[in-house]
Amino acid sequence: MGTLYLVRHGQASLGAENYDQLSPLGERQCRRLGEYLRARGQQFDHVITGTLQRHLQSHDAIAQGLGSRQEPLRRPGLNEYDSAAVIATVATEPAHGPVTEDRYRRHMRYLRQGLEVWMNGSAQPVGMPSYREFAAGVAKVLDEVRTMDGHILLVSSGGPISAAMGHVLGVEPVVTIDLNMRIRNSSVTEFTFNAKRHLLNTYNALPHLDGADYADWITYA
C-alpha cells in the first residue's frame, strides 16, 4: 500500500508571452507547501513530474521548503494540454496581454467549450493528441505508480490531474471538466494505491494555505 500526492503547479504566468513559468506568487505557494510537509515530517520515496517548466519549477520550490530534493522521474504523459489550441477550436483569443476580469471569464468559457468538443471527438486541436490518447498517457503513469511503494509526489497540471481523477473514479471525460476548472494552484489531491488500483482520499486541498495570512495566495491560473 502506498500514497500518491498529486500537486498542481504553482501560479503560472497567465497573460504573459510565456505562460509556462511560475509567477513569484507561484514560487511562494509551492515553497510554502514544502514547508508544511517538512513540519509534518513528510518525505517522499519517489518524485514524478511532467516535463514542462512550471512543473519543474514547482518541484524545485517544494523541495526548497521541504529541505530535501531528489531528481524527479520526468514523464511527458503528465504534461498539460495546449489551452490555446483547445480554445482555437471554438473561438479566437489573443495569445497574451493584460488579464482583465472580463477577459479571464471569457477565456474560461471558451476553454470549457473547447474541452467539451475535444473530449467528445467532434474537434481536434491542432498539434495535440486525441483526448483518448491524452488520458491514456496519464493512465500509463498511474500504472507505473502502482509498481512502486511508499510515498510518491507527483507534480503536474490541472488537466492531467483531473484526467487521473476521472480514471480512478470511472466517470465520463466531460465530467472531469468541472474538476479541472476548480483545481487550485499548489493544491494536493491524494490517492491511496496498491498493485491493483487507486483510491481517492482527498481532492484539491490547500492545508498549507489555511488561515487569513494566506487568503490572497489562493489562485486558479
CYANA upper distance limits for C-alpha pairs under 8 A (distance plus 0.5 A):
  1 MET  CA    149 ASP  CA      7.20
  1 MET  CA    150 GLY  CA      7.69
  1 MET  CA    192 THR  CA      7.54
  1 MET  CA    193 PHE  CA      6.17
  1 MET  CA    194 ASN  CA      5.19
  1 MET  CA    195 ALA  CA      8.29
  2 GLY  CA    148 MET  CA      8.21
  2 GLY  CA    149 ASP  CA      5.83
  2 GLY  CA    150 GLY  CA      5.12
  2 GLY  CA    151 HIS  CA      6.36
  2 GLY  CA    152 ILE  CA      8.25
  2 GLY  CA    192 THR  CA      6.26
  2 GLY  CA    193 PHE  CA      5.77
  2 GLY  CA    194 ASN  CA      6.82
  3 THR  CA    150 GLY  CA      6.84
  3 THR  CA    151 HIS  CA      5.46
  3 THR  CA    152 ILE  CA      6.73
  3 THR  CA    190 GLU  CA      7.51
  3 THR  CA    191 PHE  CA      6.24
  3 THR  CA    192 THR  CA      5.01
  3 THR  CA    193 PHE  CA      6.57
  4 LEU  CA    145 VAL  CA      8.48
  4 LEU  CA    151 HIS  CA      6.58
  4 LEU  CA    152 ILE  CA      5.31
  4 LEU  CA    153 LEU  CA      6.62
  4 LEU  CA    154 LEU  CA      7.62
  4 LEU  CA    190 GLU  CA      6.20
  4 LEU  CA    191 PHE  CA      5.54
  4 LEU  CA    192 THR  CA      6.71
  4 LEU  CA    193 PHE  CA      7.76
  5 TYR  CA    151 HIS  CA      8.18
  5 TYR  CA    152 ILE  CA      6.59
  5 TYR  CA    153 LEU  CA      5.46
  5 TYR  CA    154 LEU  CA      6.42
  5 TYR  CA    188 VAL  CA      6.74
  5 TYR  CA    189 THR  CA      6.34
  5 TYR  CA    190 GLU  CA      5.19
  5 TYR  CA    191 PHE  CA      7.05
  6 LEU  CA    153 LEU  CA      6.81
  6 LEU  CA    154 LEU  CA      5.25
  6 LEU  CA    155 VAL  CA      6.43
  6 LEU  CA    156 SER  CA      7.73
  6 LEU  CA    161 ILE  CA      7.43
  6 LEU  CA    188 VAL  CA      6.12
  6 LEU  CA    189 THR  CA      5.53
  6 LEU  CA    190 GLU  CA      6.67
  6 LEU  CA    191 PHE  CA      8.48
  7 VAL  CA    153 LEU  CA      7.94
  7 VAL  CA    154 LEU  CA      6.54
  7 VAL  CA    155 VAL  CA      5.30
  7 VAL  CA    156 SER  CA      6.80
  7 VAL  CA    157 SER  CA      8.27
  7 VAL  CA    186 SER  CA      6.27
  7 VAL  CA    187 SER  CA      6.06
  7 VAL  CA    188 VAL  CA      5.22
  7 VAL  CA    189 THR  CA      6.98
  8 ARG  CA    155 VAL  CA      6.40
  8 ARG  CA    156 SER  CA      5.75
  8 ARG  CA    157 SER  CA      5.44
  8 ARG  CA    158 GLY  CA      6.64
  8 ARG  CA    161 ILE  CA      7.97
  8 ARG  CA    183 ILE  CA      7.97
  8 ARG  CA    184 ARG  CA      7.63
  8 ARG  CA    185 ASN  CA      6.11
  8 ARG  CA    186 SER  CA      5.43
  8 ARG  CA    187 SER  CA      6.16
  8 ARG  CA    188 VAL  CA      7.45
  9 HIS  CA     26 GLY  CA      8.16
  9 HIS  CA     30 CYS  CA      8.04
  9 HIS  CA     54 ARG  CA      6.81
  9 HIS  CA     55 HIS  CA      6.19
  9 HIS  CA     58 SER  CA      5.96
  9 HIS  CA    155 VAL  CA      6.92
  9 HIS  CA    156 SER  CA      6.54
  9 HIS  CA    157 SER  CA      6.47
  9 HIS  CA    185 ASN  CA      6.22
  9 HIS  CA    186 SER  CA      5.75
  9 HIS  CA    187 SER  CA      8.50
 10 GLY  CA     22 LEU  CA      6.85
 10 GLY  CA     23 SER  CA      8.36
 10 GLY  CA     25 LEU  CA      8.14
 10 GLY  CA     26 GLY  CA      4.54
 10 GLY  CA     27 GLU  CA      6.81
 10 GLY  CA     29 GLN  CA      6.48
 10 GLY  CA     30 CYS  CA      6.36
 10 GLY  CA     54 ARG  CA      7.99
 10 GLY  CA     58 SER  CA      6.50
 10 GLY  CA    185 ASN  CA      5.17
 10 GLY  CA    186 SER  CA      5.32
 11 GLN  CA     22 LEU  CA      6.26
 11 GLN  CA     23 SER  CA      6.41
 11 GLN  CA     25 LEU  CA      6.99
 11 GLN  CA     26 GLY  CA      4.50
 11 GLN  CA     27 GLU  CA      8.12
 11 GLN  CA     29 GLN  CA      8.25
 11 GLN  CA    185 ASN  CA      5.98
 11 GLN  CA    186 SER  CA      8.15
 11 GLN  CA    219 THR  CA      7.15
 11 GLN  CA    220 TYR  CA      7.63
 11 GLN  CA    221 ALA  CA      6.26
 12 ALA  CA     19 TYR  CA      6.54
 12 ALA  CA     20 ASP  CA      6.79
 12 ALA  CA     21 GLN  CA      5.88
 12 ALA  CA     22 LEU  CA      4.71
 12 ALA  CA     23 SER  CA      5.79
 12 ALA  CA     26 GLY  CA      6.77
 12 ALA  CA     54 ARG  CA      7.29
 12 ALA  CA    221 ALA  CA      6.91
 13 SER  CA     18 ASN  CA      7.38
 13 SER  CA     19 TYR  CA      4.93
 13 SER  CA     20 ASP  CA      7.15
 13 SER  CA     21 GLN  CA      6.54
 13 SER  CA     22 LEU  CA      6.64
 13 SER  CA     23 SER  CA      6.17
 13 SER  CA    221 ALA  CA      8.38
 14 LEU  CA     19 TYR  CA      5.85
 14 LEU  CA     96 HIS  CA      8.25
 14 LEU  CA     99 VAL  CA      7.86
 14 LEU  CA    221 ALA  CA      7.02
 15 GLY  CA     19 TYR  CA      7.40
 15 GLY  CA     95 ALA  CA      8.04
 15 GLY  CA     96 HIS  CA      5.01
 15 GLY  CA     97 GLY  CA      5.43
 15 GLY  CA     98 PRO  CA      6.35
 15 GLY  CA     99 VAL  CA      6.17
 16 ALA  CA     96 HIS  CA      5.87
 16 ALA  CA     97 GLY  CA      6.79
 16 ALA  CA     98 PRO  CA      8.47
 17 GLU  CA     95 ALA  CA      7.79
 17 GLU  CA     96 HIS  CA      5.99
 17 GLU  CA     97 GLY  CA      8.20
 20 ASP  CA     52 LEU  CA      7.53
 20 ASP  CA     53 GLN  CA      6.36
 20 ASP  CA     54 ARG  CA      5.95
 21 GLN  CA     53 GLN  CA      6.40
 21 GLN  CA     54 ARG  CA      5.32
 21 GLN  CA     57 GLN  CA      7.97
 22 LEU  CA     26 GLY  CA      5.69
 22 LEU  CA     27 GLU  CA      6.64
 22 LEU  CA     54 ARG  CA      6.13
 22 LEU  CA     57 GLN  CA      7.37
 22 LEU  CA     58 SER  CA      7.94
 23 SER  CA     27 GLU  CA      6.95
 24 PRO  CA     28 ARG  CA      6.95
 25 LEU  CA     29 GLN  CA      6.63
 25 LEU  CA    217 TRP  CA      7.60
 26 GLY  CA     30 CYS  CA      6.93
 26 GLY  CA     58 SER  CA      8.19
 26 GLY  CA    185 ASN  CA      7.98
 26 GLY  CA    186 SER  CA      8.35
 27 GLU  CA     31 ARG  CA      6.60
 27 GLU  CA     57 GLN  CA      8.10
 27 GLU  CA     58 SER  CA      7.13
 27 GLU  CA     61 ALA  CA      6.39
 28 ARG  CA     32 ARG  CA      6.39
 28 ARG  CA     61 ALA  CA      8.07
 29 GLN  CA     33 LEU  CA      6.83
 29 GLN  CA    185 ASN  CA      8.13
 29 GLN  CA    186 SER  CA      6.67
 29 GLN  CA    209 LEU  CA      8.45
 29 GLN  CA    217 TRP  CA      7.44
 30 CYS  CA     34 GLY  CA      6.85
 30 CYS  CA     58 SER  CA      6.35
 30 CYS  CA     59 HIS  CA      8.08
 30 CYS  CA     61 ALA  CA      5.89
 30 CYS  CA     62 ILE  CA      5.45
 30 CYS  CA     65 GLY  CA      8.29
 30 CYS  CA    186 SER  CA      6.30
 31 ARG  CA     35 GLU  CA      6.80
 31 ARG  CA     61 ALA  CA      5.13
 31 ARG  CA     62 ILE  CA      5.15
 31 ARG  CA     63 ALA  CA      7.81
 31 ARG  CA     64 GLN  CA      6.66
 31 ARG  CA     65 GLY  CA      5.12
 31 ARG  CA     66 LEU  CA      8.20
 32 ARG  CA     36 TYR  CA      6.69
 32 ARG  CA     62 ILE  CA      7.80
 32 ARG  CA     65 GLY  CA      6.72
 32 ARG  CA    208 HIS  CA      7.01
 32 ARG  CA    209 LEU  CA      8.31
 33 LEU  CA     37 LEU  CA      6.73
 33 LEU  CA     62 ILE  CA      6.62
 33 LEU  CA     65 GLY  CA      7.50
 33 LEU  CA    186 SER  CA      7.74
 33 LEU  CA    208 HIS  CA      5.95
 33 LEU  CA    209 LEU  CA      8.47
 34 GLY  CA     38 ARG  CA      6.61
 34 GLY  CA     61 ALA  CA      7.86
 34 GLY  CA     62 ILE  CA      4.77
 34 GLY  CA     63 ALA  CA      6.60
 34 GLY  CA     64 GLN  CA      7.32
 34 GLY  CA     65 GLY  CA      4.53
 34 GLY  CA     66 LEU  CA      4.74
 34 GLY  CA     67 GLY  CA      8.28
 35 GLU  CA     39 ALA  CA      6.72
 35 GLU  CA     62 ILE  CA      8.12
 35 GLU  CA     65 GLY  CA      4.80
 35 GLU  CA     66 LEU  CA      5.77
 36 TYR  CA     40 ARG  CA      7.03
 36 TYR  CA     65 GLY  CA      8.32
 36 TYR  CA     66 LEU  CA      8.28
 36 TYR  CA    208 HIS  CA      6.09
 37 LEU  CA     41 GLY  CA      6.87
 37 LEU  CA     42 GLN  CA      5.68
 37 LEU  CA     43 GLN  CA      8.25
 37 LEU  CA     66 LEU  CA      6.89
 38 ARG  CA     42 GLN  CA      6.10
 38 ARG  CA     43 GLN  CA      8.04
 38 ARG  CA     65 GLY  CA      7.73
 38 ARG  CA     66 LEU  CA      5.41
 38 ARG  CA     67 GLY  CA      7.85
 43 GLN  CA    151 HIS  CA      7.75
 44 PHE  CA    150 GLY  CA      7.94
 44 PHE  CA    151 HIS  CA      5.47
 44 PHE  CA    152 ILE  CA      5.97
 44 PHE  CA    153 LEU  CA      6.88
 45 ASP  CA    149 ASP  CA      8.15
 45 ASP  CA    150 GLY  CA      6.41
 45 ASP  CA    151 HIS  CA      5.93
 45 ASP  CA    152 ILE  CA      6.39
 46 HIS  CA     72 PRO  CA      7.84
 46 HIS  CA     73 LEU  CA      8.50
 46 HIS  CA    150 GLY  CA      8.48
 46 HIS  CA    151 HIS  CA      7.37
 46 HIS  CA    152 ILE  CA      5.41
 46 HIS  CA    153 LEU  CA      6.93
 47 VAL  CA     70 GLN  CA      7.72
 47 VAL  CA     71 GLU  CA      7.82
 47 VAL  CA     72 PRO  CA      5.25
 47 VAL  CA     73 LEU  CA      6.70
 47 VAL  CA    152 ILE  CA      6.26
 47 VAL  CA    153 LEU  CA      5.27
 47 VAL  CA    154 LEU  CA      6.37
 47 VAL  CA    155 VAL  CA      8.50
 48 ILE  CA     72 PRO  CA      5.55
 48 ILE  CA     73 LEU  CA      5.11
 48 ILE  CA     74 ARG  CA      6.39
 48 ILE  CA     75 ARG  CA      7.58
 48 ILE  CA    152 ILE  CA      8.09
 48 ILE  CA    153 LEU  CA      6.72
 48 ILE  CA    154 LEU  CA      5.18
 48 ILE  CA    155 VAL  CA      6.92
 49 THR  CA     55 HIS  CA      6.71
 49 THR  CA     56 LEU  CA      7.42
 49 THR  CA     59 HIS  CA      8.25
 49 THR  CA     72 PRO  CA      6.77
 49 THR  CA     73 LEU  CA      6.74
 49 THR  CA     74 ARG  CA      5.53
 49 THR  CA     75 ARG  CA      6.61
 49 THR  CA     78 LEU  CA      7.26
 49 THR  CA    154 LEU  CA      6.05
 49 THR  CA    155 VAL  CA      5.21
 49 THR  CA    156 SER  CA      6.39
 50 GLY  CA     55 HIS  CA      6.51
 50 GLY  CA     56 LEU  CA      8.05
 50 GLY  CA     74 ARG  CA      5.84
 50 GLY  CA     75 ARG  CA      5.42
 50 GLY  CA     76 PRO  CA      5.81
 50 GLY  CA     77 GLY  CA      7.35
 50 GLY  CA     78 LEU  CA      5.03
 50 GLY  CA     79 ASN  CA      5.54
 50 GLY  CA    155 VAL  CA      7.32
 50 GLY  CA    156 SER  CA      6.16
 51 THR  CA     55 HIS  CA      7.16
 51 THR  CA     56 LEU  CA      7.42
 51 THR  CA     74 ARG  CA      6.17
 51 THR  CA     75 ARG  CA      6.83
 51 THR  CA     76 PRO  CA      6.19
 51 THR  CA     78 LEU  CA      8.10
 51 THR  CA     79 ASN  CA      6.95
 52 LEU  CA     56 LEU  CA      7.06
 52 LEU  CA     79 ASN  CA      6.90
 53 GLN  CA     57 GLN  CA      6.53
 54 ARG  CA     58 SER  CA      6.40
 55 HIS  CA     59 HIS  CA      6.77
 55 HIS  CA    155 VAL  CA      6.43
 55 HIS  CA    156 SER  CA      6.24
 55 HIS  CA    157 SER  CA      8.10
 56 LEU  CA     60 ASP  CA      6.68
 57 GLN  CA     61 ALA  CA      6.72
 58 SER  CA     62 ILE  CA      6.67
 58 SER  CA    155 VAL  CA      7.92
 59 HIS  CA     63 ALA  CA      6.54
 59 HIS  CA    155 VAL  CA      7.17
 60 ASP  CA     64 GLN  CA      6.73
 60 ASP  CA     69 ARG  CA      8.08
 61 ALA  CA     65 GLY  CA      6.97
 62 ILE  CA     66 LEU  CA      6.52
 63 ALA  CA     67 GLY  CA      6.31
 63 ALA  CA     68 SER  CA      5.90
 63 ALA  CA     69 ARG  CA      5.53
 64 GLN  CA     68 SER  CA      7.36
 64 GLN  CA     69 ARG  CA      7.99
 75 ARG  CA     79 ASN  CA      8.18
 75 ARG  CA    141 VAL  CA      8.02
 76 PRO  CA    137 GLY  CA      8.38
 77 GLY  CA    134 PHE  CA      7.74
 77 GLY  CA    137 GLY  CA      4.84
 77 GLY  CA    138 VAL  CA      5.83
 77 GLY  CA    140 LYS  CA      8.09
 77 GLY  CA    141 VAL  CA      7.46
 78 LEU  CA    137 GLY  CA      7.67
 78 LEU  CA    138 VAL  CA      6.44
 78 LEU  CA    141 VAL  CA      8.19
 78 LEU  CA    156 SER  CA      6.25
 78 LEU  CA    157 SER  CA      7.87
 78 LEU  CA    160 PRO  CA      6.27
 79 ASN  CA    156 SER  CA      7.16
 79 ASN  CA    157 SER  CA      7.42
 79 ASN  CA    160 PRO  CA      7.48
 80 GLU  CA    156 SER  CA      8.06
 80 GLU  CA    157 SER  CA      6.21
 80 GLU  CA    158 GLY  CA      7.83
 80 GLU  CA    159 GLY  CA      6.26
 80 GLU  CA    160 PRO  CA      6.79
 81 TYR  CA     86 VAL  CA      8.32
 81 TYR  CA    128 MET  CA      7.89
 81 TYR  CA    134 PHE  CA      8.46
 81 TYR  CA    159 GLY  CA      7.27
 82 ASP  CA     86 VAL  CA      6.79
 82 ASP  CA    128 MET  CA      7.74
 83 SER  CA     87 ILE  CA      6.55
 83 SER  CA    111 LEU  CA      7.37
 84 ALA  CA     88 ALA  CA      6.55
 84 ALA  CA     93 GLU  CA      8.15
 84 ALA  CA     95 ALA  CA      7.90
 85 ALA  CA     89 THR  CA      7.29
 85 ALA  CA    125 PRO  CA      5.65
 85 ALA  CA    126 VAL  CA      6.45
 85 ALA  CA    127 GLY  CA      8.19
 85 ALA  CA    128 MET  CA      8.28
 86 VAL  CA     90 VAL  CA      8.23
 86 VAL  CA    111 LEU  CA      7.11
 86 VAL  CA    114 GLY  CA      5.56
 86 VAL  CA    115 LEU  CA      6.90
 86 VAL  CA    118 TRP  CA      7.75
 86 VAL  CA    125 PRO  CA      5.81
 87 ILE  CA     91 ALA  CA      6.34
 87 ILE  CA     92 THR  CA      7.53
 87 ILE  CA     93 GLU  CA      7.80
 87 ILE  CA    107 HIS  CA      8.47
 87 ILE  CA    110 TYR  CA      6.13
 87 ILE  CA    111 LEU  CA      5.70
 87 ILE  CA    113 GLN  CA      8.15
 87 ILE  CA    114 GLY  CA      5.65
 87 ILE  CA    115 LEU  CA      8.43
 88 ALA  CA     92 THR  CA      6.00
 88 ALA  CA     93 GLU  CA      7.80
 88 ALA  CA    114 GLY  CA      8.06
 88 ALA  CA    125 PRO  CA      7.77
 89 THR  CA    114 GLY  CA      6.45
 89 THR  CA    123 ALA  CA      7.07
 89 THR  CA    124 GLN  CA      7.85
 89 THR  CA    125 PRO  CA      6.59
 90 VAL  CA    110 TYR  CA      7.22
 90 VAL  CA    113 GLN  CA      7.39
 90 VAL  CA    114 GLY  CA      6.29
 91 ALA  CA    110 TYR  CA      7.16
 93 GLU  CA    107 HIS  CA      7.87
 99 VAL  CA    103 ARG  CA      6.67
 99 VAL  CA    104 TYR  CA      6.77
100 THR  CA    104 TYR  CA      6.59
101 GLU  CA    105 ARG  CA      6.81
102 ASP  CA    106 ARG  CA      6.73
103 ARG  CA    107 HIS  CA      6.49
104 TYR  CA    108 MET  CA      6.74
105 ARG  CA    109 ARG  CA      6.68
106 ARG  CA    110 TYR  CA      6.71
107 HIS  CA    111 LEU  CA      6.54
108 MET  CA    112 ARG  CA      6.62
109 ARG  CA    113 GLN  CA      6.89
110 TYR  CA    114 GLY  CA      6.51
111 LEU  CA    115 LEU  CA      6.55
112 ARG  CA    116 GLU  CA      6.81
112 ARG  CA    177 ILE  CA      7.45
113 GLN  CA    117 VAL  CA      7.08
114 GLY  CA    118 TRP  CA      6.64
115 LEU  CA    119 MET  CA      6.42
115 LEU  CA    174 VAL  CA      8.43
115 LEU  CA    177 ILE  CA      7.80
116 GLU  CA    120 ASN  CA      6.69
116 GLU  CA    174 VAL  CA      6.74
116 GLU  CA    177 ILE  CA      8.38
117 VAL  CA    121 GLY  CA      6.51
117 VAL  CA    122 SER  CA      5.67
117 VAL  CA    123 ALA  CA      5.86
117 VAL  CA    124 GLN  CA      8.44
118 TRP  CA    122 SER  CA      6.83
118 TRP  CA    123 ALA  CA      5.71
118 TRP  CA    124 GLN  CA      6.28
118 TRP  CA    125 PRO  CA      7.54
118 TRP  CA    130 SER  CA      7.73
118 TRP  CA    131 TYR  CA      6.82
119 MET  CA    130 SER  CA      8.30
119 MET  CA    131 TYR  CA      5.85
119 MET  CA    132 ARG  CA      8.17
119 MET  CA    173 PRO  CA      6.96
119 MET  CA    174 VAL  CA      7.10
120 ASN  CA    174 VAL  CA      8.29
121 GLY  CA    130 SER  CA      7.97
121 GLY  CA    131 TYR  CA      8.10
124 GLN  CA    128 MET  CA      7.92
124 GLN  CA    129 PRO  CA      8.43
124 GLN  CA    130 SER  CA      7.20
125 PRO  CA    129 PRO  CA      8.45
129 PRO  CA    133 GLU  CA      6.35
129 PRO  CA    134 PHE  CA      6.63
130 SER  CA    134 PHE  CA      6.77
131 TYR  CA    135 ALA  CA      6.55
132 ARG  CA    136 ALA  CA      6.61
133 GLU  CA    137 GLY  CA      6.83
134 PHE  CA    138 VAL  CA      7.30
135 ALA  CA    139 ALA  CA      6.72
135 ALA  CA    160 PRO  CA      7.92
135 ALA  CA    163 ALA  CA      6.48
135 ALA  CA    164 ALA  CA      8.26
136 ALA  CA    140 LYS  CA      6.57
137 GLY  CA    141 VAL  CA      7.21
138 VAL  CA    142 LEU  CA      7.01
138 VAL  CA    160 PRO  CA      6.64
138 VAL  CA    163 ALA  CA      7.45
138 VAL  CA    164 ALA  CA      6.83
139 ALA  CA    143 ASP  CA      6.68
139 ALA  CA    164 ALA  CA      7.25
139 ALA  CA    167 HIS  CA      7.58
140 LYS  CA    144 GLU  CA      6.83
141 VAL  CA    145 VAL  CA      6.73
142 LEU  CA    146 ARG  CA      6.98
142 LEU  CA    164 ALA  CA      8.16
143 ASP  CA    147 THR  CA      7.59
144 GLU  CA    148 MET  CA      7.73
145 VAL  CA    152 ILE  CA      8.49
146 ARG  CA    193 PHE  CA      7.00
146 ARG  CA    194 ASN  CA      6.35
146 ARG  CA    195 ALA  CA      5.41
146 ARG  CA    196 LYS  CA      7.61
146 ARG  CA    197 ARG  CA      7.81
146 ARG  CA    198 HIS  CA      8.47
147 THR  CA    195 ALA  CA      6.72
156 SER  CA    160 PRO  CA      7.30
156 SER  CA    161 ILE  CA      7.40
157 SER  CA    161 ILE  CA      6.68
158 GLY  CA    162 SER  CA      6.45
158 GLY  CA    180 ASN  CA      5.80
158 GLY  CA    181 MET  CA      8.14
158 GLY  CA    183 ILE  CA      6.48
159 GLY  CA    163 ALA  CA      6.61
159 GLY  CA    180 ASN  CA      6.31
160 PRO  CA    164 ALA  CA      6.57
161 ILE  CA    165 MET  CA      6.77
161 ILE  CA    180 ASN  CA      8.12
162 SER  CA    166 GLY  CA      6.69
162 SER  CA    176 THR  CA      6.15
162 SER  CA    177 ILE  CA      8.02
162 SER  CA    179 LEU  CA      6.25
162 SER  CA    180 ASN  CA      5.72
163 ALA  CA    167 HIS  CA      6.62
163 ALA  CA    173 PRO  CA      7.87
163 ALA  CA    176 THR  CA      7.08
164 ALA  CA    168 VAL  CA      6.67
165 MET  CA    169 LEU  CA      6.47
165 MET  CA    176 THR  CA      7.94
165 MET  CA    200 LEU  CA      8.45
166 GLY  CA    170 GLY  CA      6.09
166 GLY  CA    171 VAL  CA      5.70
166 GLY  CA    172 GLU  CA      7.47
166 GLY  CA    173 PRO  CA      7.03
166 GLY  CA    175 VAL  CA      8.07
166 GLY  CA    176 THR  CA      6.41
167 HIS  CA    171 VAL  CA      7.45
168 VAL  CA    197 ARG  CA      8.43
168 VAL  CA    198 HIS  CA      6.75
168 VAL  CA    199 LEU  CA      7.41
168 VAL  CA    200 LEU  CA      7.97
169 LEU  CA    200 LEU  CA      8.43
171 VAL  CA    175 VAL  CA      6.99
171 VAL  CA    176 THR  CA      8.18
172 GLU  CA    176 THR  CA      7.85
173 PRO  CA    177 ILE  CA      7.95
175 VAL  CA    179 LEU  CA      7.96
176 THR  CA    180 ASN  CA      6.55
177 ILE  CA    181 MET  CA      6.70
178 ASP  CA    182 ARG  CA      6.87
179 LEU  CA    183 ILE  CA      6.93
181 MET  CA    220 TYR  CA      8.47
182 ARG  CA    204 ASN  CA      8.37
182 ARG  CA    220 TYR  CA      7.72
183 ILE  CA    187 SER  CA      7.47
183 ILE  CA    204 ASN  CA      6.15
183 ILE  CA    220 TYR  CA      7.13
184 ARG  CA    204 ASN  CA      7.01
184 ARG  CA    218 ILE  CA      7.53
184 ARG  CA    219 THR  CA      6.35
184 ARG  CA    220 TYR  CA      5.10
184 ARG  CA    221 ALA  CA      8.11
185 ASN  CA    218 ILE  CA      7.57
185 ASN  CA    219 THR  CA      6.21
185 ASN  CA    220 TYR  CA      6.00
185 ASN  CA    221 ALA  CA      7.42
186 SER  CA    206 LEU  CA      7.89
187 SER  CA    204 ASN  CA      5.55
187 SER  CA    205 ALA  CA      5.70
187 SER  CA    206 LEU  CA      5.64
188 VAL  CA    202 THR  CA      8.23
188 VAL  CA    203 TYR  CA      7.12
188 VAL  CA    204 ASN  CA      5.79
188 VAL  CA    205 ALA  CA      5.53
188 VAL  CA    206 LEU  CA      7.03
189 THR  CA    201 ASN  CA      8.12
189 THR  CA    202 THR  CA      5.84
189 THR  CA    203 TYR  CA      4.73
189 THR  CA    204 ASN  CA      5.69
189 THR  CA    205 ALA  CA      6.90
190 GLU  CA    200 LEU  CA      6.80
190 GLU  CA    201 ASN  CA      5.83
190 GLU  CA    202 THR  CA      5.54
190 GLU  CA    203 TYR  CA      6.95
191 PHE  CA    198 HIS  CA      6.56
191 PHE  CA    199 LEU  CA      5.82
191 PHE  CA    200 LEU  CA      5.10
191 PHE  CA    201 ASN  CA      5.88
191 PHE  CA    202 THR  CA      7.69
192 THR  CA    198 HIS  CA      6.19
192 THR  CA    199 LEU  CA      5.62
192 THR  CA    200 LEU  CA      6.98
192 THR  CA    201 ASN  CA      7.20
193 PHE  CA    197 ARG  CA      6.21
193 PHE  CA    198 HIS  CA      4.72
193 PHE  CA    199 LEU  CA      6.56
194 ASN  CA    198 HIS  CA      7.13
206 LEU  CA    210 ASP  CA      7.18
209 LEU  CA    214 TYR  CA      5.76
209 LEU  CA    215 ALA  CA      7.78
209 LEU  CA    217 TRP  CA      7.74
209 LEU  CA    218 ILE  CA      7.97
210 ASP  CA    214 TYR  CA      7.03
210 ASP  CA    215 ALA  CA      8.12
211 GLY  CA    215 ALA  CA      7.14
214 TYR  CA    218 ILE  CA      7.76
